[in-house]
Amino acid sequence: MMLAKTSELKLREVVNINDGRRLGPVCDLEFDDETGTIKSISVNNSGLVLRLLGRSSQEVIPWEKIKRFGVDVILVEIDDV
């Protein structure tokens, strides 16, 4: 079992295993206040230039879509719309 701090999660890149697309780094977690479990993660999917200009967008990924945590990457499975 691998343990990770939330500060360490923010250093990991999120990658969609369906198409290999890099979604961005973790920027937030959403918890269920009754059970204490994580409901979703948010990724900042704007490029560095847009983030520096203050124009970032976030994508929310449900916890069920997370497939694997690696040392420096989090693999998710998201279908394209």
C-alpha positions, 0 to 999 in steps of 0.5 A: 500500500502506497501512502501519499500526502495531498501536497505530493498529489499536486506534483503528479501529472494526470494522464488519460489511459484511453488516449494518452492525453496529459490532463494536467496536475492535480489542483484540488480534492473533493471529500465526502464530509460524511464518510471522509472519502475522496469523491473527485480530483480536479486537474488544472488543464491549462498550459503554463502560459495560460496559468501564468496569465490567470486564465486556467480551467479545471476538469473534475474527475470522479474518483471511480475514474482513477485507475492507478497511482504511480510515483509521478503520474496518476492514470485515469480512464475518461471517455471522450465526449 
